[in-house]
Amino acid sequence: MNRFLIKTLLSAVVCVSLATEAIGSENTAVTKLSPKLKSLLNSEMQAIRGGMQSMFQAYISGQYQEVAKTARQIKQSYIIKRNITPEQRQELMSKLPKGFFETDQAFHKYAGMLAHVAEEQHQELIGFYLSKMTEACVSCHSRFATHKFPDFKQAKGAEHHH
């Protein structure tokens, strides 16, 4: 289990270099959202961060039903789907690039897959889908949020090899 998890997390780090091809204007789109929408998005990201941390702790503790529960919550979105107004939804759709939504969709798909494999107690697949979700986070942050995560700007300029 530990080797698999270490390999998958290292793979996520390597993916940083592969996912930074489109920073530029995509990255500035998030900063152009209205303050209320940025706050809502930030609340969602904080909830996801907490969920990711709790799932990792539950996974390494063998608490697979807890992983499944949190993954289902993430799949359904913590805050955005419950609190976004139609106007804010339109703002998101008009101001954020297609790649943002593709990454977000993949992330939530992986959360659904994680919930399923955790319910079935497939230990290695739980690690796999946690890794896929981590990769999606890294990809999104390196493309769309270097204003919040400036180290990804530095990673873009560095030469990385697989």
C-alpha positions in Angstrom: 0.0 0.0 0.0 2.7 2.5 1.0 4.7 2.0 -2.2 1.7 2.4 -4.4 0.7 5.6 -2.6 4.2 7.1 -2.8 4.4 6.2 -6.5 1.0 7.8 -7.2 1.8 10.9 -5.3 5.1 11.3 -7.0 3.3 10.9 -10.3 1.1 13.8 -9.3 4.2 16.0 -8.7 5.6 15.0 -12.1 2.3 16.0 -13.7 2.8 19.6 -12.6 5.3 20.0 -15.4 2.9 18.4 -17.9 -0.1 20.5 -16.8 1.4 24.0 -17.0 1.3 24.5 -20.8 -1.7 26.9 -20.7 -1.1 29.4 -17.8 -1.3 32.9 -19.4 -4.8 34.2 -19.9 -6.4 31.2 -18.3 -4.8 32.0 -15.0 -6.0 35.6 -15.0 -9.7 34.6 -15.6 -10.2 33.5 -11.9 -8.9 36.9 -10.7 -11.5 38.7 -12.8 -14.5 37.1 -11.1 -16.8 39.2 -8.9 -15.8 39.4 -5.2 -18.9 37.3 -4.2 -18.2 34.6 -6.7 -14.5 34.5 -5.8 -15.5 34.2 -2.2 -17.9 31.3 -3.0 -15.2 29.6 -5.1 -12.7 30.1 -2.3 -15.1 28.5 0.2 -15.5 25.5 -2.1 -11.7 25.1 -2.5 -11.2 25.3 1.3 -13.9 22.6 1.8 -12.3 20.4 -0.9 -8.9 20.9 0.7 -10.3 19.8 4.0 -12.0 16.9 2.4 -8.9 15.7 0.6 -6.9 15.9 3.9 -9.6 13.9 5.8 -9.8 11.3 3.0 -6.1 10.8 3.1 -6.1 10.3 6.9 -9.1 8.0 6.6 -7.4 6.0 3.9 -4.2 5.4 5.8 -6.3 4.5 8.8 -8.4 1.9 6.9 -11.6 4.0 7.4 -12.9 3.4 3.9 -16.5 4.2 4.6 -15.3 7.7 5.7 -13.4 8.0 2.5 -16.6 7.1 0.5 -18.7 9.6 2.4 -16.3 12.5 1.9 -15.8 11.5 -1.8 -19.6 11.6 -2.4 -19.8 15.0 -0.8 -17.0 16.3 -3.1 -18.6 14.7 -6.1 -21.8 16.6 -5.4 -19.9 19.8 -4.6 -19.8 21.1 -1.1 -20.9 24.7 -1.6 -21.1 25.8 -5.2 -24.1 23.8 -6.3 -26.1 24.7 -3.3 -25.3 28.4 -3.1 -24.6 29.7 -6.6 -27.1 32.0 -8.2 -28.1 31.8 -11.9 -26.3 35.1 -12.4 -23.1 33.7 -10.8 -23.4 30.5 -12.8 -23.5 32.7 -16.0 -20.5 34.7 -14.8 -18.5 31.5 -14.3 -19.5 30.2 -17.7 -18.6 33.4 -19.5 -15.3 34.3 -17.6 -13.6 31.0 -17.1 -12.0 29.0 -19.9 -13.2 25.7 -21.1 -10.2 23.9 -19.6 -11.3 25.0 -16.1 -14.6 23.2 -16.5 -12.9 20.1 -18.1 -10.5 19.8 -15.1 -13.3 20.4 -12.6 -15.5 17.8 -14.3 -12.7 15.2 -14.2 -12.0 16.0 -10.6 -15.7 15.3 -9.6 -15.8 12.2 -11.8 -12.7 10.9 -9.9 -14.5 11.7 -6.6 -17.4 9.5 -7.7 -15.1 6.7 -8.7 -13.3 7.0 -5.4 -16.6 6.8 -3.5 -17.5 3.6 -5.3 -14.1 1.9 -4.8 -14.0 3.0 -1.1 -17.5 1.5 -0.5 -16.2 -1.8 -2.1 -13.0 -1.5 0.0 -10.6 -1.8 -2.9 -7.5 -0.6 -1.1 -5.2 0.0 -4.2 -8.0 1.6 -6.2 -8.7 4.0 -3.4 -5.0 5.1 -3.6 -5.3 5.4 -7.3 -8.4 7.6 -7.3 -7.0 9.8 -4.5 -3.9 10.2 -6.7 -6.1 11.1 -9.8 -8.0 13.7 -7.7 -4.6 15.1 -6.5 -3.4 15.3 -10.1 -6.6 17.2 -11.0 -6.0 19.7 -8.2 -2.4 20.2 -9.3 -3.4 20.6 -12.9 -6.1 23.2 -12.1 -3.9 25.2 -9.6 -0.9 25.3 -12.0 -3.1 26.4 -14.9 -5.7 28.7 -13.3 -4.4 29.7 -9.8 -0.8 30.7 -9.9 -1.9 34.0 -8.4 -2.6 31.9 -5.2 0.1 29.3 -5.8 3.1 31.2 -7.2 5.4 28.2 -6.9 3.7 26.8 -9.9 5.0 29.8 -11.9 8.5 28.7 -11.0 7.8 25.1 -11.9 6.7 26.2 -15.4 10.1 27.6 -16.1 12.0 24.7 -14.8 13.0 21.8 -16.9 11.3 18.6 -15.8 11.9 15.0 -17.0 9.8 12.0 -16.4 
